[in-house]
Amino acid sequence: MNVPNINDPAAVAALLEQLKSSTVWQELTTARSNALPLPESGPVPQESTTSVEGTPQSITSNEPSSNFGGTSVASLLSQLKPFSAGPSVQNPSVAPPPPKTLSARSHASLTSEPFVPIVEDRRHYTFRESLPILSELVGNPSLVEAVKKMKKDQDDLERRLWVDREAIYTKYDGKLKVAQTKAQMIGISVSQHELNMITDAFQKEIRKFDHERVIPAWDGLVARQQAELAQAHVPTMFVTGEAENLERQRQVAGVLETIVGPKA
C-alpha cells in the first residue's frame, strides 16, 4: 500500500476513516465499551477521532492481526506513525546541531587584535592622479631622506660601472697604440687584419661586461627602489619590468627628485 503524504491532511483523514470502518476497529470499540461501566445517565461516550496521536496508542496495545481489504490494522497504523512525529522532523534520531557561538578564545582574539588600516592600491594610478598624492608625501621627512639615499646609491653605482667600462676602453686603446708604434718602427702601417682583431676583442669584452655587470646591477637597483617606494605608498610604484609601468614610474620619480632637490 502506498504511504500517504504526511503533509496532506486529507490523506490522513481518509486513512483514519478507513481504519474506523474496519472490522477489527469495531471489535475493539465494542470490547472497550463492554469493559467500561456505563454511567447511570447521560450519553454514551464515543471514541474521539480528532487526536491522531491517541488513536494508535489505544489500538497498538492489543496488537490485532485481522486483515481488512487485504491490509492489516497494524499496517494501517504504521502509516500513521510518521504523523505523530510531526511533518517537520526529517530524521528524529539525529539531533539538530547546537547554535554556533563565539568561544572565549575567539572573542578575545577579535578584541585584542590591533586594527590594521586598509591602504588603497596606487600601483596603477596615472601620472595626473599621482600628483596630488606626491604633494602630500613630500612632506614626510622619512620619505625625503629615503629618496636622497636612493639617488646617492644610484650615482655611486653609475660611477663604478662607468669607471670599470672606461678601463676596458683604456685597455684596448693601449693595445692599438702599441700596434701603431710597432708599425711605425718598421715603417709600415697597422694592417687591417690586426685592427679587426683588436676591434672584435674590444666589442666582445664590452658586451660581456654589459650583460654580466651593468644590466644585472642596474636591474637590481631599480627593483630595490621600486620596492622601497611602494612600501612608502608612492603612486605607480611596485616591482615591474613592463615598459608602460616603468614610464609612469620614471615620471613620478622625476617629480620626487625635483621636489627633493637636484643635489639629493
trRosetta pair geometry for C-beta under 8 A, 3 or more apart (Angstrom, degrees):
i j d omega theta_ij theta_ji phi_ij phi_ji
1 71 5.6 35 -43 -107 142 136
1 75 6.6 107 27 152 131 124
1 79 7.3 -64 105 -66 122 138
3 79 5.4 -171 -132 -129 75 94
3 82 7.6 71 179 5 126 140
4 8 6.2 -112 166 63 100 117
4 11 3.5 169 -172 160 130 128
4 12 6.7 -178 106 -64 144 50
4 14 7.5 158 -99 64 152 108
4 15 5.8 -123 -3 -44 146 129
4 79 6.3 75 17 173 89 121
5 8 3.9 71 79 -3 108 114
5 11 5.5 120 46 19 75 158
6 12 7.8 61 -142 -67 44 109
6 82 4.7 -90 -93 120 136 122
6 83 5.7 -169 -145 -81 93 70
6 87 5.0 166 124 -105 105 90
7 87 5.0 97 -85 -143 76 148
8 11 4.0 58 97 8 116 113
8 12 6.9 167 94 -13 65 82
9 12 5.5 -55 -152 35 39 113
9 13 6.3 38 153 -19 71 104
10 13 5.7 -54 -148 37 33 110
10 14 6.3 33 154 -20 66 106
11 14 5.7 -53 -147 36 32 112
11 15 6.4 32 155 -19 64 105
12 15 5.9 -57 -151 35 30 110
12 16 6.5 29 152 -18 65 106
12 52 6.5 -32 179 -104 127 140
12 80 7.5 93 -142 -120 88 83
12 83 5.9 98 -117 -98 127 153
13 16 5.7 -56 -150 36 33 111
13 17 6.4 33 153 -18 66 105
14 17 5.7 -53 -148 36 33 111
14 18 6.4 35 152 -21 65 104
15 18 5.6 -52 -149 34 33 113
15 19 6.4 34 151 -20 64 105
15 76 6.5 166 -175 -166 97 95
15 79 6.0 -130 -150 103 149 128
15 80 6.6 179 122 -72 136 92
16 19 5.5 -53 -148 35 33 112
16 20 6.3 32 154 -19 67 105
16 49 6.1 124 162 -172 132 110
16 52 7.2 -101 -77 -110 130 84
16 55 7.0 53 -130 98 105 178
16 80 7.7 84 -76 -97 80 129
17 20 5.8 -53 -144 36 32 110
17 21 6.4 24 158 -15 64 109
18 21 6.1 -63 -149 39 28 105
18 22 7.1 45 150 -43 60 96
18 68 7.9 156 164 111 86 131
18 76 6.7 -152 102 -133 109 136
19 22 5.9 -41 -161 2 36 117
19 25 5.8 120 153 -69 67 141
19 55 7.6 94 108 160 148 135
19 73 6.6 92 -142 -138 91 86
19 76 5.0 164 -90 140 101 145
19 77 7.4 94 -120 -67 139 69
20 25 5.4 -157 -138 145 30 160
20 49 6.7 -17 -73 -106 141 136
21 25 7.2 54 43 51 15 137
21 68 7.9 145 98 179 74 147
22 25 4.5 98 63 1 86 103
22 26 7.2 -153 96 -5 49 84
22 66 7.8 150 163 101 114 111
22 68 3.8 -91 -131 -61 105 165
22 73 6.0 172 104 -85 162 99
22 76 7.6 -156 -35 4 150 160
23 26 5.7 -57 -154 36 35 110
23 27 6.3 34 151 -19 69 105
23 66 6.3 -89 82 136 107 147
23 68 6.1 174 18 -93 83 106
24 27 5.6 -53 -148 36 34 111
24 28 6.2 32 154 -18 67 105
24 64 4.4 114 -163 161 137 162
24 66 4.4 174 -70 60 114 121
24 68 6.6 -115 8 -41 100 115
24 73 4.8 -104 80 -39 147 139
25 28 5.9 -57 -149 38 30 109
25 29 6.2 30 154 -20 65 108
25 59 7.5 -32 -108 -110 76 131
25 73 6.9 158 -53 -113 80 131
26 29 5.7 -55 -147 36 31 112
26 30 6.3 30 155 -19 66 106
27 30 5.8 -56 -148 37 30 109
27 31 6.2 28 155 -18 66 107
27 64 7.9 126 71 -113 122 138
27 66 7.9 86 24 13 143 154
28 31 5.8 -53 -144 37 31 110
28 32 6.2 30 157 -19 64 107
28 58 7.7 129 157 135 130 96
28 59 6.3 44 166 -117 173 81
28 62 6.1 -171 -115 34 117 162
28 64 7.0 -93 -56 -52 121 134
29 32 5.9 -57 -149 37 29 110
29 33 6.4 29 153 -21 64 107
29 47 6.0 -89 -122 -26 109 141
30 33 5.7 -56 -148 35 31 111
30 34 6.4 28 155 -17 65 106
31 34 5.9 -56 -149 37 31 109
31 35 6.3 28 155 -20 65 109
32 35 5.8 -56 -146 36 32 110
32 36 6.4 20 159 -12 66 109
32 47 7.9 77 81 -78 145 115
32 58 7.7 17 -92 178 152 122
33 36 6.3 -62 -146 40 28 101
33 44 7.5 26 -142 -177 117 123
38 44 6.8 -36 -136 -111 106 91
39 42 5.2 -2 93 47 136 113
48 51 6.1 45 116 13 116 97
48 54 7.2 27 81 79 108 140
49 55 6.9 42 -132 -79 58 130
51 54 3.9 40 107 16 128 110
51 55 6.5 166 94 -23 74 82
52 55 6.2 -53 -153 23 31 114
52 56 7.9 18 163 -7 61 99
52 80 6.4 -158 -177 -167 100 114
52 83 5.3 -62 145 120 146 132
52 84 6.7 -151 118 -78 99 71
53 56 7.4 -65 -167 34 31 96
53 57 7.2 26 148 -18 63 113
53 83 7.9 -137 -72 111 68 91
53 84 4.9 110 -112 -124 84 95
54 57 5.7 -63 -157 33 42 114
54 58 6.7 30 158 -15 75 106
55 58 6.4 -64 -153 35 31 102
55 59 6.6 8 161 -4 66 115
55 80 7.4 -68 83 161 114 165
56 59 5.8 -70 -143 47 37 102
56 60 5.3 28 169 -21 78 115
56 77 4.8 124 -124 -154 106 109
56 80 5.5 -175 -56 91 129 131
56 81 7.1 134 -143 -78 175 68
56 84 7.1 -85 37 -53 136 136
57 60 6.5 -52 -127 36 22 103
57 61 6.9 30 165 -29 55 104
58 61 6.6 -53 -160 19 25 112
59 62 6.3 -65 -168 35 43 101
59 64 7.1 -51 -178 4 91 109
59 73 6.5 -116 168 154 132 129
59 77 6.3 -159 92 -85 126 139
60 63 6.6 36 -173 -73 51 61
60 74 7.5 93 -115 -116 82 79
60 77 6.0 163 -71 162 101 161
63 74 7.1 24 -150 -81 61 121
64 72 7.4 -178 105 -174 85 94
64 73 4.9 34 72 43 119 134
64 74 7.0 -165 69 -39 68 87
65 72 6.6 -41 -161 -138 39 128
65 74 7.6 -1 -103 -11 45 124
66 72 7.0 145 88 -133 35 77
66 73 6.9 40 67 -9 77 107
67 70 6.3 7 171 -122 124 10
67 71 6.5 134 -159 62 83 19
67 72 5.2 -58 -100 -79 66 64
68 71 6.2 -38 70 67 68 73
68 72 7.5 108 17 -121 72 21
68 73 6.8 62 6 -61 114 75
68 76 7.8 -9 53 -30 115 137
71 75 5.0 -116 -174 79 87 135
71 76 6.1 95 136 -53 116 90
72 75 4.6 104 59 0 79 99
72 76 7.2 -143 101 -2 47 82
73 76 5.4 -52 -151 37 39 112
73 77 6.1 39 150 -20 70 104
74 77 5.6 -53 -146 38 32 111
74 78 6.3 40 152 -28 64 100
75 78 5.6 -47 -150 26 32 114
75 79 7.1 34 150 -20 60 98
76 79 5.8 -54 -163 27 37 111
76 80 7.1 31 144 -16 65 103
77 80 5.4 -56 -157 33 44 111
77 81 7.0 64 146 -43 68 88
78 81 5.7 -27 -158 -2 41 120
79 82 7.6 -42 -179 18 40 100
80 83 5.4 -53 -170 30 61 116
80 84 6.9 63 141 -27 80 96
81 84 5.9 -49 -156 23 42 111
81 85 7.4 33 154 -13 66 101
82 85 6.1 -61 -162 34 41 108
82 87 7.9 56 147 -97 97 57
83 86 7.7 54 -178 -71 39 21
83 87 7.6 -6 -125 -57 58 77
85 89 4.8 -97 149 60 106 136
85 92 5.5 -102 -151 -56 134 136
86 89 5.2 84 72 -2 94 102
89 92 5.0 31 165 -74 133 84
91 94 4.5 29 107 20 116 110
102 106 4.8 -129 -164 88 85 118
102 107 4.7 101 136 -61 124 91
102 110 7.5 -44 -156 2 143 139
103 106 4.7 93 53 9 81 100
103 107 6.9 -147 92 -5 41 87
104 107 5.7 -55 -145 39 31 110
104 108 6.2 32 155 -21 65 107
105 108 5.7 -55 -149 35 30 111
105 109 6.4 28 154 -19 64 105
106 109 5.7 -54 -148 35 33 109
106 110 6.4 32 154 -20 65 104
107 110 5.8 -55 -150 34 32 110
107 111 6.4 17 158 -8 66 110
108 111 6.1 -65 -146 44 30 100
108 112 5.6 15 163 -12 69 119
109 112 6.1 -61 -130 43 26 102
109 113 6.1 33 169 -33 64 106
110 113 6.6 -47 -142 20 21 108
119 233 6.1 -113 -169 -107 134 124
121 124 7.3 19 134 20 102 89
122 125 5.0 -15 -169 -21 73 123
122 130 7.5 103 -180 -106 112 86
122 133 7.0 -154 -136 137 145 176
122 233 6.4 85 23 -174 139 73
122 234 7.5 -155 104 113 137 25
122 235 4.2 -99 165 -111 119 68
122 236 7.1 -61 140 -22 86 38
122 237 7.7 17 100 34 103 74
123 230 7.5 19 -94 -125 92 110
123 235 7.9 -165 -84 -162 14 52
123 236 6.7 70 -166 -137 37 22
123 237 7.2 -98 -117 65 65 34
123 238 4.6 -3 -125 -12 116 131
124 236 7.5 77 -105 -110 13 59
125 129 4.3 -132 -168 92 98 119
125 130 4.8 123 119 -65 129 85
125 133 7.6 -32 -172 20 173 142
125 235 4.1 -45 51 -167 144 119
125 236 5.6 -95 60 -55 88 75
125 248 7.9 163 86 171 64 138
126 129 4.7 94 52 9 78 102
126 130 6.9 -140 94 -11 41 89
126 248 7.2 -115 -147 -129 39 129
127 130 5.6 -57 -150 31 32 115
127 131 7.2 48 153 -41 62 92
127 236 7.4 14 -85 -55 58 148
127 248 5.7 -146 -60 -141 88 83
127 251 4.8 -30 -116 112 130 147
127 252 6.7 -147 -123 -59 79 80
128 131 6.2 -37 -160 2 35 115
129 132 7.6 -55 -176 27 40 97
129 133 7.7 22 143 0 66 113
129 235 6.8 -164 106 -164 88 155
130 133 5.7 -72 -161 47 48 108
130 134 5.7 50 148 -29 82 108
130 235 3.6 -160 -119 84 99 143
130 236 5.8 -31 -82 -17 146 108
130 248 7.8 136 -17 177 147 102
130 252 5.4 -63 142 -102 157 114
130 255 8.0 154 115 41 114 153
131 134 5.6 -54 -143 33 31 113
131 135 6.7 34 159 -22 64 102
131 255 7.3 -133 -112 -143 75 165
132 135 5.8 -52 -154 29 34 113
132 136 7.1 27 151 -13 63 103
133 136 5.8 -59 -158 37 39 109
133 137 6.2 34 150 -21 72 109
133 234 7.9 148 123 -145 116 44
133 235 5.3 108 71 -29 142 121
134 137 5.6 -55 -138 38 35 110
134 138 6.3 37 163 -26 68 102
134 234 7.5 49 -99 -147 80 86
134 235 7.0 -84 -52 26 86 111
134 252 6.8 -162 -81 -152 133 88
134 255 5.6 21 169 118 162 134
134 256 6.7 -119 -151 -73 116 77
134 259 7.4 171 156 -13 107 154
135 138 6.5 -46 -145 25 25 109
136 139 6.2 -57 -173 22 40 113
137 140 5.7 -43 -170 13 53 115
137 143 5.5 -80 168 114 91 172
137 232 7.0 95 -159 147 126 108
137 233 7.4 -161 -103 87 126 88
137 234 6.3 115 -176 -100 171 76
138 143 7.0 -115 -108 96 33 123
138 144 6.5 75 -160 -77 63 97
138 256 7.1 -174 -87 -129 103 69
138 259 4.8 -62 -124 137 153 146
138 260 7.2 -140 -140 -65 107 70
140 143 4.1 63 87 11 111 112
140 144 6.8 175 90 -14 58 83
140 232 7.6 175 91 -165 150 113
141 144 5.5 -55 -148 35 37 114
141 145 6.3 34 156 -17 69 104
142 145 5.9 -54 -149 38 32 109
142 146 6.3 35 151 -22 64 106
142 232 7.8 -167 109 -118 98 117
143 146 5.5 -53 -146 35 34 114
143 147 6.4 34 155 -20 66 103
143 232 5.1 120 -108 -165 103 143
143 234 7.6 140 -149 -66 127 107
144 147 5.9 -54 -150 34 30 109
144 148 6.5 31 151 -19 63 106
144 260 5.6 159 -148 -118 81 101
145 148 5.6 -53 -148 35 34 114
145 149 6.4 33 154 -18 66 105
146 149 5.8 -55 -149 37 31 109
146 150 6.4 35 152 -21 65 104
146 228 6.1 -166 -180 159 125 123
146 229 7.9 163 127 -83 127 63
146 232 6.5 -176 69 -59 159 148
147 150 5.6 -51 -148 34 33 114
147 151 6.5 33 155 -18 65 104
147 256 5.3 -140 -129 157 145 118
147 257 7.0 -158 172 -84 119 56
147 260 5.0 -152 102 -62 133 158
147 264 6.1 -11 119 166 92 145
148 151 5.9 -56 -151 36 30 110
148 152 6.4 29 152 -18 65 107
148 260 6.1 -160 -65 173 81 137
148 264 4.2 -114 -110 -167 73 89
149 152 5.6 -54 -147 37 34 112
149 153 6.2 34 155 -18 67 105
150 153 5.8 -56 -147 38 29 109
150 154 6.3 29 154 -19 64 108
150 225 5.2 94 -150 -115 128 102
150 228 6.9 -171 -79 78 123 145
150 229 8.0 18 -72 -53 163 101
151 154 5.7 -55 -148 37 30 113
151 155 6.4 32 154 -20 65 105
151 257 6.4 122 -88 -119 131 103
151 260 7.7 -175 -15 93 144 144
151 264 4.7 83 41 110 155 89
152 155 5.7 -53 -147 35 32 110
152 156 6.4 31 154 -19 65 105
152 264 7.7 -107 -40 143 82 57
153 156 5.7 -54 -147 36 31 112
153 157 6.4 30 155 -18 65 106
153 221 7.0 -179 128 -139 107 109
154 157 5.8 -55 -147 36 31 109
154 158 6.3 29 156 -17 65 107
154 221 6.2 119 -102 173 77 138
154 225 7.6 24 -65 -67 116 139
155 158 5.8 -56 -146 38 30 110
155 159 6.2 32 155 -22 64 108
156 159 5.7 -57 -149 35 29 112
156 160 6.5 27 155 -17 65 105
157 160 5.9 -55 -148 36 31 108
157 161 6.3 26 158 -13 66 109
157 217 6.1 179 -166 155 119 117
157 218 7.5 149 141 -89 134 61
157 221 5.7 -125 29 -77 174 149
158 161 6.0 -58 -145 42 29 108
158 162 6.1 31 156 -22 65 109
159 162 5.8 -56 -146 36 28 111
159 163 6.4 29 155 -20 64 105
160 163 5.8 -54 -149 34 31 110
160 164 6.4 24 156 -13 65 107
161 164 5.8 -57 -146 40 32 108
161 165 6.1 30 156 -18 66 109
161 213 6.8 161 -125 135 94 108
161 214 5.4 96 -156 -108 133 84
161 217 6.5 -176 -75 80 124 148
161 218 7.9 15 -63 -56 165 96
162 165 5.8 -57 -144 39 29 110
162 166 6.2 31 156 -20 65 108
163 166 5.8 -56 -147 37 28 111
163 167 6.7 37 151 -29 61 101
164 167 5.6 -45 -154 22 34 117
164 168 7.4 36 149 -18 60 96
164 209 7.0 -177 130 -161 107 128
164 213 6.8 -102 110 151 148 159
165 168 5.8 -48 -163 27 41 111
165 169 7.0 40 143 -14 66 101
165 206 7.3 62 -150 -133 91 86
165 209 6.2 149 -103 131 77 145
165 214 7.5 36 -68 -69 122 124
166 169 5.3 -49 -152 36 44 114
166 170 6.2 45 149 -21 70 103
167 170 5.6 -51 -146 37 33 113
167 171 6.3 42 151 -27 64 103
168 171 5.5 -49 -149 29 32 117
168 172 6.7 13 161 -3 65 105
168 202 7.2 128 157 -152 97 76
168 205 5.5 -173 -150 120 124 118
168 206 5.9 152 128 -82 149 74
168 209 6.1 -111 -45 -28 154 157
169 172 6.6 -69 -151 45 28 95
169 173 5.9 29 155 -21 66 114
169 202 7.8 64 -111 -158 47 118
170 173 5.6 -56 -141 39 28 114
170 174 6.3 34 157 -23 63 104
171 174 6.0 -60 -161 31 25 111
171 175 6.9 22 147 -17 62 104
171 205 8.0 -62 78 105 137 162
172 175 5.2 -42 -146 33 44 115
172 176 6.4 48 152 -21 66 99
172 198 6.1 137 -165 178 99 92
172 201 6.8 173 -111 94 121 97
172 202 3.9 64 -128 -94 172 113
172 205 7.6 174 -47 46 126 135
173 176 5.7 -51 -150 34 34 113
173 177 6.5 34 151 -19 64 105
174 177 5.7 -54 -148 36 34 111
174 178 6.4 36 154 -21 66 103
175 178 5.8 -52 -149 34 32 112
175 179 6.5 32 153 -18 64 105
175 198 5.4 180 113 -132 120 116
176 179 5.7 -54 -150 36 33 111
176 180 6.4 31 152 -17 66 107
176 190 7.7 -7 -160 -103 71 172
176 195 7.7 53 -126 -123 98 73
176 198 5.6 128 -79 158 82 158
177 180 5.6 -54 -146 38 33 111
177 181 6.2 36 154 -22 66 105
178 181 5.7 -53 -147 34 31 112
178 182 6.5 30 155 -17 64 105
179 182 5.9 -54 -149 36 30 110
179 183 6.4 29 153 -19 64 108
179 190 4.9 64 137 -117 109 124
179 194 5.6 171 -155 146 140 132
179 195 7.7 172 119 -76 154 62
179 198 6.7 -108 -10 -51 153 145
180 183 5.7 -56 -147 37 32 111
180 184 6.4 32 155 -19 66 106
180 190 5.5 -57 -87 -41 61 122
181 184 5.9 -56 -148 36 30 110
181 185 6.5 36 153 -26 63 104
182 185 5.7 -52 -151 27 32 115
182 186 7.1 4 160 4 63 105
183 186 6.6 -74 -155 48 31 91
183 188 5.0 -93 -165 87 85 74
183 189 5.4 44 160 -161 140 16
183 190 4.8 -119 -33 -63 156 58
183 191 7.9 -175 -102 -18 129 64
184 187 7.3 38 -168 -80 34 27
190 194 5.4 -111 -178 78 92 123
190 195 5.6 104 127 -57 117 96
191 194 4.7 92 62 7 87 100
191 195 7.0 -152 96 -4 47 86
192 195 5.5 -54 -147 39 36 114
192 196 6.2 39 154 -22 68 104
193 196 5.8 -55 -150 34 29 111
193 197 6.6 30 152 -20 63 104
194 197 5.6 -51 -149 33 35 113
194 198 6.5 32 154 -16 66 104
195 198 5.9 -56 -149 37 32 108
195 199 6.2 29 154 -17 66 110
196 199 5.7 -57 -143 41 30 110
196 200 6.0 30 159 -20 67 108
197 200 6.0 -54 -143 37 26 109
197 201 6.3 25 158 -16 62 109
198 201 6.0 -59 -149 38 28 110
198 202 6.3 29 154 -21 64 109
199 202 5.7 -56 -148 36 30 112
199 203 6.4 24 158 -15 66 108
200 203 6.0 -57 -145 39 29 107
200 204 6.2 31 156 -21 64 109
201 204 5.8 -55 -147 36 29 113
201 205 6.4 24 158 -15 64 107
202 205 6.1 -62 -150 38 28 105
202 206 6.4 27 155 -19 65 109
203 206 5.7 -54 -144 37 32 112
203 207 6.3 32 157 -19 65 105
204 207 6.0 -55 -150 35 29 109
204 208 6.5 28 153 -17 63 108
205 208 5.6 -53 -147 38 33 113
205 209 6.3 37 153 -22 66 105
206 209 5.7 -54 -148 35 31 112
206 210 6.4 30 155 -18 65 106
207 210 5.8 -55 -147 36 31 110
207 211 6.2 18 160 -9 66 111
208 211 6.1 -63 -143 44 28 102
208 212 5.7 -2 169 5 67 120
209 212 6.5 -70 -130 51 20 92
209 213 5.2 -30 -173 30 63 123
209 214 6.6 59 135 -17 74 102
210 213 7.1 -55 -97 55 10 81
210 214 4.6 -33 -140 35 53 127
210 215 6.2 60 158 -24 68 97
211 214 7.7 13 -24 45 17 87
211 215 5.8 -7 -131 20 34 130
212 215 8.0 57 1 40 12 95
212 216 7.1 -19 -178 5 29 122
213 216 6.9 -82 -153 43 11 98
213 217 6.1 0 168 -10 56 121
214 217 6.2 -71 -149 41 21 106
214 218 6.0 13 163 -15 64 115
215 218 5.9 -59 -141 40 26 108
215 219 6.1 25 162 -17 64 109
216 219 5.9 -57 -142 39 29 109
216 220 6.2 30 159 -20 64 108
217 220 5.9 -58 -151 36 28 112
217 221 6.5 28 153 -19 63 106
218 221 5.7 -53 -148 34 33 111
218 222 6.4 31 155 -17 66 105
219 222 5.8 -54 -146 37 32 110
219 223 6.3 32 156 -19 65 107
219 241 7.8 1 -140 -102 106 117
220 223 5.8 -55 -146 36 30 111
220 224 6.5 30 156 -18 64 106
221 224 5.9 -57 -151 36 30 110
221 225 6.4 27 154 -16 65 108
222 225 5.8 -57 -148 39 31 110
222 226 6.2 33 154 -21 66 106
223 226 5.7 -52 -146 36 31 113
223 227 6.3 29 156 -18 64 107
223 239 5.3 38 -146 -133 82 107
224 227 5.9 -56 -147 37 30 109
224 228 6.3 25 157 -16 65 109
225 228 5.9 -57 -143 39 30 107
225 229 6.1 22 162 -12 66 111
225 253 7.8 35 155 -110 132 134
226 229 6.2 -62 -145 43 25 104
226 230 6.1 26 157 -20 63 111
226 237 5.6 -179 -155 -168 63 83
226 238 6.1 21 170 129 108 13
226 239 4.8 132 106 -88 132 53
226 240 7.0 -167 -158 21 155 66
226 249 6.9 -20 -106 -147 96 152
227 230 5.7 -56 -145 37 28 112
227 231 6.4 33 154 -23 63 105
227 239 5.7 14 -66 -59 84 107
228 231 5.6 -51 -151 31 31 114
228 232 6.7 22 151 -10 63 106
229 232 5.6 -58 -150 42 37 108
229 234 4.2 -50 175 39 93 136
229 237 3.9 -114 108 -151 108 161
229 253 7.8 -75 -90 -90 164 92
230 233 7.5 41 -178 -78 37 25
230 234 6.8 -84 -78 46 30 83
230 237 4.3 -150 -68 119 69 97
230 238 4.8 86 -100 -92 140 56
230 239 7.3 -76 -8 -25 150 68
232 237 7.9 12 57 72 85 154
234 237 4.5 46 82 2 97 138
234 252 6.6 134 160 153 109 134
234 256 7.4 -8 -142 -71 139 141
235 252 6.3 -155 82 -119 84 147
236 245 7.1 166 -174 -163 89 74
236 248 4.5 -141 -146 128 140 111
236 249 5.1 -168 131 -82 114 64
236 251 7.9 26 64 62 174 93
236 252 5.0 173 48 -16 133 149
237 249 6.2 103 -95 -122 63 105
237 252 7.1 -121 -51 95 91 148
238 245 7.7 -61 59 -176 88 137
240 245 4.4 -17 106 100 147 152
240 246 6.9 -144 100 -56 97 76
240 249 7.9 169 58 -30 108 142
241 246 7.1 9 -160 -52 31 122
242 245 4.4 70 73 16 100 109
242 246 6.6 -175 86 -12 47 89
243 246 5.6 -58 -144 38 30 112
243 247 6.4 34 157 -25 65 103
244 247 5.9 -51 -152 28 30 112
244 248 7.0 25 153 -11 62 103
245 248 6.0 -57 -154 38 35 108
245 249 6.3 34 150 -18 68 109
246 249 5.5 -57 -146 40 34 113
246 250 6.3 39 154 -24 67 102
247 250 5.8 -50 -149 31 31 112
247 251 6.8 32 152 -18 61 102
248 251 5.7 -53 -154 33 35 113
248 252 6.5 30 152 -14 67 106
249 252 5.7 -55 -147 40 35 109
249 253 6.0 34 155 -19 68 108
250 253 5.7 -53 -140 40 30 111
250 254 6.3 37 155 -25 63 104
251 254 5.7 -53 -151 31 29 114
251 255 6.9 28 152 -17 62 101
252 255 5.8 -53 -155 33 35 110
252 256 6.5 35 149 -17 66 105
253 256 5.5 -52 -148 37 36 113
253 257 6.2 36 154 -19 68 106
254 257 5.8 -54 -145 38 30 110
254 258 6.3 31 155 -20 64 107
255 258 5.7 -56 -148 36 30 111
255 259 6.3 25 157 -16 66 107
256 259 6.0 -59 -147 38 29 106
256 260 6.1 22 159 -14 66 111
257 260 6.0 -56 -140 40 28 107
257 262 7.6 59 156 -103 91 43
257 264 6.3 -151 -145 50 68 133
258 262 7.7 14 -121 -67 48 71
260 264 4.2 36 121 -73 119 152
261 264 4.9 128 67 -43 80 92
